[in-house]
Amino acid sequence: MNSLKRLSGGFARRLTQTPYHIALCLLALTLTSVAGEVASGEAIEIAKRSLPFVREKGADWIEGRNCASCHQVPAMLWSLGIAARVGLDADRKDLDERFAWSVDWRHWNQTGEKDGVDKVSAGNVDTMIRLLLARDAGAGKDGEWMREFREQLLKNQQKDGSWKAGGQLPSGKRPARETTEVTTMWTLLALNTYGNDGVPPEVKTRAEAFLATAQLGKSTEWFVAKLLLQPDNESLRGELLKQQRPDGGWGWLVDAPSDAFGTGLALYALARSGLPSTAEPVRFAIDFLKTTQQPNGSWAVPSTRANDKDKVIATSTYWGTCWAVIGLLESQKPAAKVTQLR
């Protein structure tokens, strides 16, 4: 890519002074096209190497804990769903069965049925929204559960217009208010998957009033969720691109070293905003993920929880690996529009 970049700079200007400049410029365009095709194939191969790890550890979690936690099982379903959509994961029957199990609220915590659906749902907003987004990405099937999810999400909007994060999310390294903002933005995105009737006007108005008072986020996820809600906002896309680190990645926190979690999130949002797969920031991010992938297909990711400091733990490694797969595969979808980098 660096050689192509140089070709488009001063070296290319010198070429135009020769009788052969037209042919050479056409050659440069051909090389750029080929590089784009290579990048696409490489991203898919990197993601493909991760799928056995994603399937195995996801199944172990379900069978060992009997819990569809927001940070583990929906991430598995989302990444395997998008993989199935592009033809990488052939076991569609197993995916559908896992999904059907996961959307049953009785599998959302350790207490089971005795708490009732309202209480369990109130603590599992993040589980519901990630399952909805996983389904939208290609996992699972529609059903009565979708009506129930929408009903519960609308019921659990707070008076200030927000939705409360659950599970381990409130114990994260970022400010508590930011965690609530992120869950609120993801909830709006999940409700948007229902189409025009997903978000009643009064619900959207309250949520937007809450988000209007937000301070600038400290996590890449905050910028990602914001861009996903406003995919045509070039200023937001430019801000996320500016946060790309010299090694090509993003950290889960903006000021942290690059990891697969932050990089996968950023790739996903940039792709959804229309950034083409051949754009240099995408190529750079793919290079980062390629060089940091472990032999078993995963990526070592520091915990997002404050008490864990920067310790790499299994949960964040799994979550980050799933997001790397999601970002890699989403980045290779044909862009909906041509965009210019700022």
C-alpha beads as a LAMMPS data file, in Angstrom:
LAMMPS data file: protein, C-alpha beads

342 atoms
341 bonds

1 atom types
1 bond types

-500.0 500.0 xlo xhi
-500.0 500.0 ylo yhi
-500.0 500.0 zlo zhi

Masses

1 110.0

Atoms # bond

1 1 1 0.000 0.000 0.000
2 1 1 2.858 2.387 0.770
3 1 1 4.267 1.881 -2.721
4 1 1 0.857 2.625 -4.214
5 1 1 0.599 5.713 -2.048
6 1 1 3.975 6.931 -3.300
7 1 1 2.869 6.213 -6.844
8 1 1 -0.053 8.576 -6.376
9 1 1 2.252 11.311 -5.076
10 1 1 5.416 12.887 -6.454
11 1 1 6.481 9.808 -8.367
12 1 1 3.213 9.827 -10.301
13 1 1 3.729 13.493 -11.164
14 1 1 7.135 12.645 -12.631
15 1 1 5.594 9.862 -14.682
16 1 1 3.288 12.335 -16.395
17 1 1 6.361 13.999 -17.929
18 1 1 7.130 10.889 -20.012
19 1 1 5.540 9.659 -23.248
20 1 1 4.394 6.543 -21.401
21 1 1 2.495 8.313 -18.638
22 1 1 -0.938 7.217 -19.795
23 1 1 -0.033 3.522 -19.831
24 1 1 1.735 3.751 -16.509
25 1 1 -1.186 5.532 -14.865
26 1 1 -3.493 2.814 -16.151
27 1 1 -1.104 0.261 -14.641
28 1 1 -1.274 2.073 -11.307
29 1 1 -5.067 1.946 -11.377
30 1 1 -4.912 -1.780 -12.142
31 1 1 -2.544 -2.376 -9.229
32 1 1 -4.853 -0.453 -6.919
33 1 1 -7.791 -2.603 -8.029
34 1 1 -5.837 -5.814 -7.464
35 1 1 -4.746 -4.591 -4.024
36 1 1 -8.384 -4.058 -3.149
37 1 1 -9.226 -7.620 -4.147
38 1 1 -6.335 -8.976 -2.094
39 1 1 -7.427 -6.942 0.910
40 1 1 -10.916 -8.362 0.654
41 1 1 -9.715 -11.967 0.479
42 1 1 -7.239 -11.435 3.287
43 1 1 -9.835 -9.960 5.646
44 1 1 -12.124 -12.909 5.067
45 1 1 -9.314 -15.405 5.650
46 1 1 -8.365 -13.720 8.938
47 1 1 -11.983 -13.883 10.097
48 1 1 -12.298 -17.489 8.936
49 1 1 -9.376 -18.524 11.150
50 1 1 -11.263 -17.175 14.169
51 1 1 -14.510 -19.079 13.657
52 1 1 -13.476 -22.388 15.318
53 1 1 -12.448 -20.438 18.440
54 1 1 -15.702 -18.461 18.414
55 1 1 -17.836 -21.592 18.062
56 1 1 -15.956 -23.654 20.632
57 1 1 -15.739 -21.053 23.392
58 1 1 -19.305 -19.887 22.806
59 1 1 -20.626 -23.435 23.097
60 1 1 -18.516 -23.995 26.233
61 1 1 -20.082 -20.905 27.827
62 1 1 -23.615 -22.042 27.071
63 1 1 -23.059 -25.605 28.234
64 1 1 -21.018 -24.669 31.291
65 1 1 -23.053 -21.695 32.542
66 1 1 -26.474 -22.086 30.920
67 1 1 -26.515 -18.310 30.513
68 1 1 -26.928 -16.139 27.412
69 1 1 -24.896 -13.258 28.854
70 1 1 -24.823 -9.989 26.934
71 1 1 -21.051 -10.085 26.446
72 1 1 -20.625 -13.676 25.287
73 1 1 -23.478 -15.471 23.555
74 1 1 -24.934 -12.589 21.493
75 1 1 -21.391 -11.778 20.326
76 1 1 -20.999 -15.384 19.201
77 1 1 -24.329 -15.340 17.361
78 1 1 -23.628 -11.981 15.739
79 1 1 -20.198 -12.999 14.431
80 1 1 -21.348 -16.450 13.290
81 1 1 -24.463 -14.917 11.743
82 1 1 -22.520 -12.514 9.564
83 1 1 -20.102 -15.345 8.712
84 1 1 -23.015 -17.535 7.607
85 1 1 -24.358 -14.679 5.526
86 1 1 -21.137 -14.539 3.495
87 1 1 -20.883 -18.327 3.253
88 1 1 -18.166 -18.978 5.851
89 1 1 -20.144 -20.960 8.432
90 1 1 -22.060 -23.904 6.992
91 1 1 -23.746 -25.176 10.175
92 1 1 -26.878 -23.063 9.855
93 1 1 -29.009 -25.537 11.816
94 1 1 -26.787 -25.280 14.896
95 1 1 -26.750 -21.486 14.642
96 1 1 -30.552 -21.333 14.491
97 1 1 -30.868 -23.674 17.460
98 1 1 -28.407 -21.643 19.526
99 1 1 -30.265 -18.485 18.638
100 1 1 -33.657 -19.922 19.586
101 1 1 -32.215 -20.943 22.954
102 1 1 -30.692 -17.513 23.525
103 1 1 -33.824 -15.442 22.923
104 1 1 -35.612 -17.297 25.747
105 1 1 -35.459 -14.899 28.717
106 1 1 -35.165 -17.833 31.146
107 1 1 -31.576 -18.253 29.922
108 1 1 -30.495 -14.697 30.700
109 1 1 -29.285 -15.134 34.252
110 1 1 -28.628 -17.703 36.929
111 1 1 -31.901 -17.273 38.838
112 1 1 -34.130 -18.590 36.087
113 1 1 -37.884 -18.400 35.901
114 1 1 -38.692 -17.372 39.469
115 1 1 -37.855 -13.671 38.898
116 1 1 -40.290 -13.279 36.017
117 1 1 -39.778 -11.832 32.552
118 1 1 -40.136 -8.164 33.569
119 1 1 -37.445 -8.287 36.238
120 1 1 -35.064 -10.365 34.159
121 1 1 -35.564 -8.174 31.081
122 1 1 -34.923 -4.988 33.068
123 1 1 -31.428 -6.260 33.863
124 1 1 -30.787 -7.568 30.358
125 1 1 -31.407 -4.645 28.031
126 1 1 -27.965 -5.199 26.511
127 1 1 -28.706 -8.875 25.925
128 1 1 -31.894 -8.048 24.028
129 1 1 -30.371 -5.331 21.860
130 1 1 -27.378 -7.451 20.886
131 1 1 -29.593 -10.396 19.993
132 1 1 -31.689 -8.101 17.805
133 1 1 -28.586 -6.798 16.073
134 1 1 -27.247 -10.350 15.707
135 1 1 -30.495 -11.368 14.029
136 1 1 -30.259 -8.328 11.755
137 1 1 -26.730 -9.433 10.800
138 1 1 -27.946 -12.866 9.718
139 1 1 -28.325 -15.016 12.844
140 1 1 -31.561 -16.691 13.876
141 1 1 -35.124 -16.333 12.723
142 1 1 -38.002 -13.963 13.330
143 1 1 -40.657 -14.964 15.811
144 1 1 -42.840 -13.948 18.724
145 1 1 -39.697 -13.127 20.658
146 1 1 -39.264 -9.990 18.526
147 1 1 -42.579 -8.558 19.665
148 1 1 -41.695 -9.362 23.273
149 1 1 -38.255 -7.766 22.975
150 1 1 -39.677 -4.542 21.585
151 1 1 -42.304 -4.423 24.315
152 1 1 -39.704 -4.939 27.042
153 1 1 -37.252 -2.414 25.592
154 1 1 -39.910 0.279 25.391
155 1 1 -41.048 -0.552 28.921
156 1 1 -37.512 -0.195 30.265
157 1 1 -36.765 3.273 28.977
158 1 1 -35.943 5.446 31.999
159 1 1 -37.687 8.713 32.818
160 1 1 -34.686 10.676 31.598
161 1 1 -34.912 8.948 28.196
162 1 1 -32.020 6.540 28.700
163 1 1 -31.708 2.784 29.003
164 1 1 -29.642 1.320 31.826
165 1 1 -26.724 -0.968 31.106
166 1 1 -26.685 -4.338 32.845
167 1 1 -24.365 -7.205 33.655
168 1 1 -20.703 -6.291 33.965
169 1 1 -21.035 -3.173 31.794
170 1 1 -21.515 -0.637 34.655
171 1 1 -18.166 -1.765 36.109
172 1 1 -16.254 -0.603 33.028
173 1 1 -13.269 1.732 32.826
174 1 1 -15.225 4.605 31.311
175 1 1 -17.551 7.017 33.191
176 1 1 -20.862 5.521 34.306
177 1 1 -22.809 8.163 32.415
178 1 1 -21.009 7.219 29.188
179 1 1 -21.900 3.553 29.646
180 1 1 -25.565 4.548 29.919
181 1 1 -25.230 6.690 26.791
182 1 1 -23.710 3.799 24.852
183 1 1 -26.467 1.388 25.899
184 1 1 -29.040 4.031 24.956
185 1 1 -27.546 4.464 21.485
186 1 1 -27.323 0.705 20.899
187 1 1 -30.956 0.377 22.018
188 1 1 -32.089 2.932 19.449
189 1 1 -30.111 1.061 16.794
190 1 1 -31.744 -2.228 17.798
191 1 1 -35.213 -0.700 17.710
192 1 1 -34.430 0.697 14.264
193 1 1 -34.184 -2.898 12.985
194 1 1 -37.976 -3.095 13.293
195 1 1 -38.364 -0.476 10.578
196 1 1 -40.424 2.690 10.722
197 1 1 -42.562 1.432 13.598
198 1 1 -39.649 0.431 15.810
199 1 1 -39.211 3.651 17.763
200 1 1 -42.340 5.629 18.736
201 1 1 -41.769 9.403 18.302
202 1 1 -42.063 10.149 22.028
203 1 1 -39.516 7.435 22.860
204 1 1 -37.054 8.801 20.325
205 1 1 -37.568 12.377 21.533
206 1 1 -36.804 11.453 25.149
207 1 1 -33.740 9.453 24.156
208 1 1 -32.380 12.243 21.965
209 1 1 -32.922 14.777 24.773
210 1 1 -30.854 12.562 27.087
211 1 1 -28.081 12.107 24.517
212 1 1 -28.013 15.832 23.709
213 1 1 -26.456 16.509 27.126
214 1 1 -23.616 14.008 26.648
215 1 1 -19.980 14.914 27.082
216 1 1 -17.395 13.753 24.540
217 1 1 -16.864 10.015 25.011
218 1 1 -13.711 8.347 26.291
219 1 1 -14.375 4.995 24.603
220 1 1 -14.175 4.137 20.914
221 1 1 -17.514 2.389 21.359
222 1 1 -19.161 5.737 22.189
223 1 1 -17.969 7.254 18.884
224 1 1 -18.914 4.070 17.026
225 1 1 -22.481 4.001 18.352
226 1 1 -22.878 7.695 17.603
227 1 1 -21.683 7.238 14.015
228 1 1 -23.979 4.235 13.534
229 1 1 -26.926 6.436 14.473
230 1 1 -25.734 9.141 12.059
231 1 1 -23.940 7.227 9.265
232 1 1 -24.007 10.206 6.893
233 1 1 -22.252 12.490 9.385
234 1 1 -18.815 13.006 7.817
235 1 1 -17.587 14.935 10.843
236 1 1 -18.243 11.942 13.123
237 1 1 -16.594 9.597 10.641
238 1 1 -13.595 11.910 10.452
239 1 1 -13.318 11.970 14.252
240 1 1 -13.275 8.170 14.401
241 1 1 -10.667 8.014 11.642
242 1 1 -8.447 10.488 13.508
243 1 1 -8.430 8.106 16.478
244 1 1 -6.789 5.328 14.445
245 1 1 -3.433 4.621 16.059
246 1 1 -0.058 4.397 14.274
247 1 1 -0.226 0.583 14.257
248 1 1 -3.545 0.650 12.387
249 1 1 -5.853 -0.266 15.255
250 1 1 -8.126 1.344 17.804
251 1 1 -8.325 0.666 21.521
252 1 1 -11.610 0.061 23.309
253 1 1 -10.727 3.302 25.088
254 1 1 -9.691 6.103 22.746
255 1 1 -6.385 6.716 24.551
256 1 1 -5.528 3.037 25.114
257 1 1 -3.273 0.843 22.966
258 1 1 -4.915 -0.836 20.004
259 1 1 -6.870 -4.035 20.544
260 1 1 -9.181 -6.241 18.493
261 1 1 -12.281 -5.044 20.346
262 1 1 -11.857 -1.367 19.493
263 1 1 -10.583 -2.140 15.994
264 1 1 -13.509 -4.420 15.185
265 1 1 -15.986 -1.835 16.427
266 1 1 -14.374 0.908 14.354
267 1 1 -14.231 -1.203 11.181
268 1 1 -17.900 -2.070 11.582
269 1 1 -19.042 1.532 12.022
270 1 1 -16.853 2.856 9.203
271 1 1 -18.203 0.211 6.839
272 1 1 -21.784 1.007 7.830
273 1 1 -21.083 4.685 7.162
274 1 1 -20.064 3.847 3.588
275 1 1 -16.268 3.737 3.791
276 1 1 -15.145 1.388 0.989
277 1 1 -13.133 -1.744 1.686
278 1 1 -10.267 -0.373 -0.417
279 1 1 -9.794 2.741 1.749
280 1 1 -6.366 2.915 3.329
281 1 1 -7.623 3.109 6.957
282 1 1 -9.445 -0.194 6.367
283 1 1 -6.347 -1.773 4.847
284 1 1 -4.266 -0.513 7.781
285 1 1 -6.718 -1.947 10.331
286 1 1 -6.736 -5.319 8.570
287 1 1 -2.931 -5.369 8.748
288 1 1 -3.110 -4.734 12.495
289 1 1 -5.539 -7.597 13.035
290 1 1 -3.484 -9.900 10.833
291 1 1 -0.262 -9.300 12.744
292 1 1 -1.827 -9.551 16.219
293 1 1 -4.028 -12.617 15.704
294 1 1 -3.011 -15.559 17.893
295 1 1 -2.443 -19.107 16.555
296 1 1 -5.866 -20.249 17.807
297 1 1 -7.591 -17.476 15.850
298 1 1 -8.311 -15.200 18.814
299 1 1 -6.875 -11.859 19.888
300 1 1 -5.658 -11.080 23.413
301 1 1 -7.771 -8.168 24.682
302 1 1 -7.426 -6.288 28.003
303 1 1 -10.450 -6.322 30.265
304 1 1 -12.933 -3.477 29.937
305 1 1 -13.610 -3.613 33.699
306 1 1 -11.953 -1.042 35.916
307 1 1 -10.972 -3.494 38.677
308 1 1 -9.098 -5.708 36.243
309 1 1 -6.863 -2.812 35.198
310 1 1 -5.198 -3.843 31.915
311 1 1 -5.172 -7.578 32.546
312 1 1 -6.053 -9.754 29.569
313 1 1 -8.967 -11.988 30.535
314 1 1 -10.969 -14.677 28.722
315 1 1 -14.190 -12.681 28.568
316 1 1 -12.692 -9.621 26.893
317 1 1 -10.590 -11.813 24.609
318 1 1 -13.708 -13.606 23.421
319 1 1 -15.756 -10.425 23.091
320 1 1 -12.952 -8.684 21.221
321 1 1 -12.400 -11.653 18.919
322 1 1 -16.070 -11.693 17.968
323 1 1 -15.953 -7.973 17.243
324 1 1 -12.843 -8.405 15.113
325 1 1 -14.735 -10.988 13.031
326 1 1 -17.768 -8.704 12.749
327 1 1 -15.639 -5.720 11.726
328 1 1 -13.545 -7.669 9.222
329 1 1 -16.537 -9.190 7.454
330 1 1 -18.636 -6.028 7.506
331 1 1 -15.731 -4.047 6.072
332 1 1 -15.773 -6.202 2.960
333 1 1 -19.409 -5.618 2.051
334 1 1 -19.874 -3.404 -1.013
335 1 1 -20.088 0.202 0.152
336 1 1 -23.534 1.728 -0.162
337 1 1 -21.992 4.936 -1.429
338 1 1 -18.622 6.427 -2.324
339 1 1 -17.251 8.601 0.443
340 1 1 -14.244 10.904 0.634
341 1 1 -11.853 10.918 3.549
342 1 1 -11.381 14.187 5.322

Bonds

1 1 1 2
2 1 2 3
3 1 3 4
4 1 4 5
5 1 5 6
6 1 6 7
7 1 7 8
8 1 8 9
9 1 9 10
10 1 10 11
11 1 11 12
12 1 12 13
13 1 13 14
14 1 14 15
15 1 15 16
16 1 16 17
17 1 17 18
18 1 18 19
19 1 19 20
20 1 20 21
21 1 21 22
22 1 22 23
23 1 23 24
24 1 24 25
25 1 25 26
26 1 26 27
27 1 27 28
28 1 28 29
29 1 29 30
30 1 30 31
31 1 31 32
32 1 32 33
33 1 33 34
34 1 34 35
35 1 35 36
36 1 36 37
37 1 37 38
38 1 38 39
39 1 39 40
40 1 40 41
41 1 41 42
42 1 42 43
43 1 43 44
44 1 44 45
45 1 45 46
46 1 46 47
47 1 47 48
48 1 48 49
49 1 49 50
50 1 50 51
51 1 51 52
52 1 52 53
53 1 53 54
54 1 54 55
55 1 55 56
56 1 56 57
57 1 57 58
58 1 58 59
59 1 59 60
60 1 60 61
61 1 61 62
62 1 62 63
63 1 63 64
64 1 64 65
65 1 65 66
66 1 66 67
67 1 67 68
68 1 68 69
69 1 69 70
70 1 70 71
71 1 71 72
72 1 72 73
73 1 73 74
74 1 74 75
75 1 75 76
76 1 76 77
77 1 77 78
78 1 78 79
79 1 79 80
80 1 80 81
81 1 81 82
82 1 82 83
83 1 83 84
84 1 84 85
85 1 85 86
86 1 86 87
87 1 87 88
88 1 88 89
89 1 89 90
90 1 90 91
91 1 91 92
92 1 92 93
93 1 93 94
94 1 94 95
95 1 95 96
96 1 96 97
97 1 97 98
98 1 98 99
99 1 99 100
100 1 100 101
101 1 101 102
102 1 102 103
103 1 103 104
104 1 104 105
105 1 105 106
106 1 106 107
107 1 107 108
108 1 108 109
109 1 109 110
110 1 110 111
111 1 111 112
112 1 112 113
113 1 113 114
114 1 114 115
115 1 115 116
116 1 116 117
117 1 117 118
118 1 118 119
119 1 119 120
120 1 120 121
121 1 121 122
122 1 122 123
123 1 123 124
124 1 124 125
125 1 125 126
126 1 126 127
127 1 127 128
128 1 128 129
129 1 129 130
130 1 130 131
131 1 131 132
132 1 132 133
133 1 133 134
134 1 134 135
135 1 135 136
136 1 136 137
137 1 137 138
138 1 138 139
139 1 139 140
140 1 140 141
141 1 141 142
142 1 142 143
143 1 143 144
144 1 144 145
145 1 145 146
146 1 146 147
147 1 147 148
148 1 148 149
149 1 149 150
150 1 150 151
151 1 151 152
152 1 152 153
153 1 153 154
154 1 154 155
155 1 155 156
156 1 156 157
157 1 157 158
158 1 158 159
159 1 159 160
160 1 160 161
161 1 161 162
162 1 162 163
163 1 163 164
164 1 164 165
165 1 165 166
166 1 166 167
167 1 167 168
168 1 168 169
169 1 169 170
170 1 170 171
171 1 171 172
172 1 172 173
173 1 173 174
174 1 174 175
175 1 175 176
176 1 176 177
177 1 177 178
178 1 178 179
179 1 179 180
180 1 180 181
181 1 181 182
182 1 182 183
183 1 183 184
184 1 184 185
185 1 185 186
186 1 186 187
187 1 187 188
188 1 188 189
189 1 189 190
190 1 190 191
191 1 191 192
192 1 192 193
193 1 193 194
194 1 194 195
195 1 195 196
196 1 196 197
197 1 197 198
198 1 198 199
199 1 199 200
200 1 200 201
201 1 201 202
202 1 202 203
203 1 203 204
204 1 204 205
205 1 205 206
206 1 206 207
207 1 207 208
208 1 208 209
209 1 209 210
210 1 210 211
211 1 211 212
212 1 212 213
213 1 213 214
214 1 214 215
215 1 215 216
216 1 216 217
217 1 217 218
218 1 218 219
219 1 219 220
220 1 220 221
221 1 221 222
222 1 222 223
223 1 223 224
224 1 224 225
225 1 225 226
226 1 226 227
227 1 227 228
228 1 228 229
229 1 229 230
230 1 230 231
231 1 231 232
232 1 232 233
233 1 233 234
234 1 234 235
235 1 235 236
236 1 236 237
237 1 237 238
238 1 238 239
239 1 239 240
240 1 240 241
241 1 241 242
242 1 242 243
243 1 243 244
244 1 244 245
245 1 245 246
246 1 246 247
247 1 247 248
248 1 248 249
249 1 249 250
250 1 250 251
251 1 251 252
252 1 252 253
253 1 253 254
254 1 254 255
255 1 255 256
256 1 256 257
257 1 257 258
258 1 258 259
259 1 259 260
260 1 260 261
261 1 261 262
262 1 262 263
263 1 263 264
264 1 264 265
265 1 265 266
266 1 266 267
267 1 267 268
268 1 268 269
269 1 269 270
270 1 270 271
271 1 271 272
272 1 272 273
273 1 273 274
274 1 274 275
275 1 275 276
276 1 276 277
277 1 277 278
278 1 278 279
279 1 279 280
280 1 280 281
281 1 281 282
282 1 282 283
283 1 283 284
284 1 284 285
285 1 285 286
286 1 286 287
287 1 287 288
288 1 288 289
289 1 289 290
290 1 290 291
291 1 291 292
292 1 292 293
293 1 293 294
294 1 294 295
295 1 295 296
296 1 296 297
297 1 297 298
298 1 298 299
299 1 299 300
300 1 300 301
301 1 301 302
302 1 302 303
303 1 303 304
304 1 304 305
305 1 305 306
306 1 306 307
307 1 307 308
308 1 308 309
309 1 309 310
310 1 310 311
311 1 311 312
312 1 312 313
313 1 313 314
314 1 314 315
315 1 315 316
316 1 316 317
317 1 317 318
318 1 318 319
319 1 319 320
320 1 320 321
321 1 321 322
322 1 322 323
323 1 323 324
324 1 324 325
325 1 325 326
326 1 326 327
327 1 327 328
328 1 328 329
329 1 329 330
330 1 330 331
331 1 331 332
332 1 332 333
333 1 333 334
334 1 334 335
335 1 335 336
336 1 336 337
337 1 337 338
338 1 338 339
339 1 339 340
340 1 340 341
341 1 341 342
